[in-house]
């Protein structure tokens, strides 16, 4: 089974041994960040540093000034890797080590964009803005995301891409000094907290037969018991229907699903227009269409008619894997990549990778993704290498 490890360019740039070390894991491919959100990352084996602080979302290559001239929304440059083109430098080293390189492009997740342009952000039913979540119903946001996909995905020496956050982002977000755990929200309440009420979304609800003010009031009323300490554990789409009512819930999903599907179609088309023949395009996805975040909710049949496949979150128990992989069963004509966290300190289980990967394969997965070769400890990487040697590439 083909395996790919996620990496940041800063894991490779400045470390002459890094590419060979990754190849020695037994992976045949690297998924290398080309456009990424803010983060603080360990570099436990780098000869010159131990921490990289990416202060804001940025592209890890020199953006084409002509492409972005005159646009209000444009990608930010990075300043934390000492290279004119970190992506290209890392990709070349990885290619020289015999590894196939695919780009990793984070789209609708950008806190600095939301801070600089607050009007583009998702606005919840209470009027609170989510600066990390550009609203994909807004034409300017969609144009920016599609243009970014077409540029960031197709870098020199790259043979495919994985588009993350190519859809709705919402309430859930890892944030510095987070203080939101006082009331635990189930995923149904999180869906309600992720509904956007910016002007474009309010118009969109109206076009689907829902008055936005009525919907906003219904969301706030449905969430009132959650803030009081009950009803917070409702899960699944049935939980959304229980909180909001079936008719209103269906209308929101119809609108948001249409917006997400058309964005995905446009982003993939932009990549294909810019790429060479046989360039592979995958989306990080979740088969529950109402989900938002890095693994965007998709309609499985639709997304496999648009992209070459999906990357699915498979860390966890058997039931969770069955839930995620089941809707994609029988699609051996597409890439169905099972994504496993292999960093023990981040909730991964490298010790069970062989068993978990075999279980994913029995459910139809035909590739593996390993998050994250740059962040994992030496013992975690040794365990991963041993598992891959038994699984085969």
N, C-alpha and C positions, 0 to 999 in steps of 0.2 A: 504494500500500500504506500503510495507516494506521500511523503511527509515534508512539510515546510515549517520552518521556525521563524517567528516574528523577531525583527531586530530594528533598532534605531540606527541611523548613520553614525551617531556618536559612539556606538559600541565598537565600530570598525575603524573610523578615522583616528589616526594617531596610535593605533595598536597593530604593529606589523604581523602579529601572530593570530589575530582575532579570526580572520576568514578561514584559515586552516583549522582552527579549533572548532568552528561551527561545522565545517565539512566533516570533521572526525566524529560528530554526533551520529552520522548516518542519515542525515536529511539530504534530499536532492535539490531542495529549493529554499530560498529565503524570501519572506514577505517583508520588504524594507520600507520604512515610513518615508513618504514623500511630502505629505501634508498632515500635520498632527496638531493636537490640542496642547494646552499648557500641561506641564507635568514636572515632577521632581523624581529623578530616576537614579538608582544605583548603577555604578559601573564597577562591579567587584573585581574584575580582572584587568582593568585598563592600567597601563604603566604610568599614566600621567594624572589620573583623577579618580575620585570615588563617587562623586555626585555631579549630576548635570541638572541644572534648574532651567527648564524651558519656560520662560516667564509668561509666554502667551502663545496662542495658536499661530502657526507659521508654516510656510513652505520651506522645505529643506533643500532647495535648489534656487538659482536665480530666476525669479519670475520674469516673463517677457514683458518689458515695459510697454512695447507697442500694443500688445494684446489688451493691456489693462488701461491704456490711456483714455482719459475722460470718464472713467467709471468711478462712481462714488464708493461702491463696495469692491475691494480688491484685497488680495492676500498680503499678509505681513511677512517681512523678511526676518530671518533668524539671526541671532548674534552670539549664540552660546557654543557653536562648533567652529573651531578655527580652520575654516575652509571656504573657498569661494563657492564651491558646489559640493556640500557634504554628501548629498545623495549620489551624485556621479562618482565621487571618489570611493565611497563604500561599495557601490555596485560594481565598479571595476575590480576591486580587490576580491569580492565574492565570486565574480565571474572567473577571474584568474585561478581561484581555488576549485573550479569545476562545479560551481553552484548556479542553478537557474535563478534569476532575480525577477520577482514580481513586485510592483509598487503597492503601497498601503496608503490609502487616501481617506482621511477623515473629512467629512463634508459638513453636515448641519450640526456642528458642535464647536462653538467659537466664542469664548467669553469676551475677548477683546473687541471683536466685531460688534457684539451687543452693547459693550460699554461705550464704544465710540459712536454707535448708531442705535440708540435705545429704541427707536420706533420700529426696528425690524424684529424685535424679540417677541417670543410667545408671551401673551398676557393671560393670566388665569382668571377665573370667575370673580375673584376678589379685587382684580385690578393690579396684582403684583406682576412685575416683569421678571422673566427668566433670561438674563443676559447671555447665558451659555447656550441658549436655544434659539437660533434664528428661525422665524416662522416660514415654513416652506410653502405657505399659501400666498405669500407676497411675491409679486412678479419680480421685483428687484432682487430678492433673495434667490429665487429660482434661477434667474439669469446668472447670478454670481456662482451658484453651486454648479451649474452645468458647465460654465466656462472653466471653473477650477478643476472639475473632473477631466475635461478634455486636455488641460495642460499638465496637471500633476500626475495623471495616470501613465502618460506615455513619455517616459524619460528614456534617454539613450541607454541601450543595453538591457532594456526591460521587456519581458516577454508576456506579461499579463498584469492585471491589477486586481485589487480587492478594495471595494468601496464600502467604507464603514459610515454609519449614520446617514445613509442615503434615504432619508425619510424623516418622520417626526421625531423631534427630541422634546422632552417634557420635564416633569418634576424631578425625576430621579437623576442625581448628579453628584459625583464625588467632589467635594468642595473643601477648600482649606478651612480648618477649624469648624467643621460641620457641627451644628447644634439643632438637628431636626429629628432626633430619635426619641424625643419625649413622648410623642404619640406615634405608635407604629402603624404604618399604612399598608394595608394589603394592596394587591395590584389593581383591584377594582377602584379603590379610593385614589390610587396614583393615576389611574386613567382620568378620573374626574378632575384631579389637580393638574393634569396635563392638557386639558382642553383649552384651546386658545380663543381669546375674544378680542384680538386686534381687529381693526376695521375690515381687513380682507376676509378674515374668518367669519365675522359677523355677517358680512354679505353672503359668504358661502353657505352658512346655515340657512339664511333666508331663501336662497335658491333651492334648498332641499326641504323647504316647507316648515322651517322652524324659526320662530322669532328668537333672536339672540338674547333679548332681555329676559324672556320667559325661560330660556335655557340656563342663563346665568343664575337666575333665582332658584331654579330647580337643582342646579349643582350645589349651590350654597346650602339649600335646605337638606339635600341628601347627605351632605358632609357634616351637618351639625351634630348628629349622634356620634360621628367619628371623633370630633374634638372633645366630646363629653366622655369618651372612653368606651363606646360600644360601636359595633359594626365595622371596626377597622380591619378585620381579618377577612372580609369578603374577597373572594378570589375568582378568577376566570371571568369569561364574558357573562355568565349567569349572575355573577356578583355585581357586575356593572348594571345589568338589567334590574336587579333587585334594588340597587341604590337609586337609579335614575328613572326607571321605568322602561319597558321594552321599546316603545315607540320612539322616545327621545334618544335612547341609546343607539337604536338602529340608524336614526338620521345622522347622528354625529359620526358614526362609523362609515356611513355611505359617503359623506362629504370628505372625511379625512382619508379614507381609502382611495378615493378618486384623485385627490391631491398627491398622495404618496406614489401611486402607480404611474401617474403622468410624469412626475419628477424622475422616477427611476427609468422610465422609457427614454426621457430626454438625456439624462446623464449617461446612460449606456450608449445611446446613439452618438453623443459627442465624443466619447472615448473611441468608438469604432471608426468614426470619421477621421480621427487624428492618428489612428494606429495602423500598423502594418497588418497584413493578412494573418489570420490564425492567432491574433492577440486575444488572450483569454480574459474575460470580464466576469468577476464574481462579486456577489453582495454579501455582506455580513447581515444575517437575517434571523428572524424568529417567525415560526409559522402561525402564531396568534396575531391576526391582523391589527388588533387594538393596541399592541405593545409599542412603546416608543423607546428611544435610546440608541446605544451603539449598534445593537442588533435589532434593526427596525422590523416592525410587524409587516408581514407581506402576505399576499395571497399566493400559496405555493405554485398553483398552476400558472398564474400570470407571470410570476418572476422567472420561472424556468422557460417561459416562452420569450423572455426578453434577454436574460443574461445566460452565461454558460454554466452557471451553477451558483451555489450558496455556501457560505461558511456559517456553521451553526454552533451555538454554545452547548457543549456536551460535558462540561465538568459537573460532577455530582453523581447521584445514584442512578440506578438502572431505570427507574420510572421517569425521571427527568429526561434521560436520553431518549426513551421510547416516545415521550410526548413531543420532543423536538424533531426527531428523525422520522417518526411515523408518517406524517403528511407528505414526505418526499420519497416514500418507499416505491421501489420499482422504476426509478429514474436513473438507470445506469448510463443513459445517454448524456447525462449532465454530471458535473462535479458536485458531489455531496460531501463536503469536507467537515469532519468532526473536529471542533476546536477544543483542546484541552489545556487548562492552565497547568503548567508543570513547575511552578514556583511554590514550594511548600508553604512559605511565609505569606503567600497571597491566596491561600485557600486551595491550592492545587494538590494533587496526589500523584507525584511521579512514581511512587512505589507501585501503584495499581495501573499504570499506563498500559501495560501489555494487555491486561485483562479488560480494561475499559475500552481500549481500541478494538479488541476482538469483538466485544459486545456491540460497539457502534457499527462495525463491519457487518455483523449479523442482521442489523437493522437497515442496511443499505448504504452506509457511508463507504466511500471509495477513496477518500484521501484523509490525511491528518493535518491539523494545524497545531503548533506547539507554542503556547504563550508563557514565557518569552525567553529566548535563549540568552539575551543580554542581561536580564534581571535575575536569572536563576543562580543559585549557589553552585559551587563545584560538586558537592555531593548530589544535588538534584540533577545536574547535567550528566554525571556518571550513571545515575539510575536511568535517565532517559536514553542514553547511548546503549545501555545493556538491553533495554526493552526494544528499541528499534532494531538492534542486531538480531533479535529473535523474531520480530514481526516481519522483517524485510522491508525494503524501501517501497 
